[in-house]
Amino acid sequence: PVRAARDALADAIHPHFAYVDRELVEKAHEAGLAVSTWVVNEPETARLLASWGVDCIGSDYPDRVKKALERP
């Protein structure tokens, strides 16, 4: 997906969270791409994705994600 996005002159990739791992985020960032993932509804998943450096998290429950990512 990173190569395809760069070839298309995209600024970001937008994969479903199930297809995101730390390596994908690192490769995308190295290529100058943002990573915006979607349908993250569980706080634990949101925290994991944030720890990998995902740039944006889409959710059906943004209040859950926001609360999960607030600093104590």
Secondary structure, 3 states (H helix, E strand, C coil): CHHHHHHCCCCEECCEHHHCCHHHHHHHHHCCCEEEEECCCCHHHHHHHHHHCCCEECCCCHHHHHHHHCCC
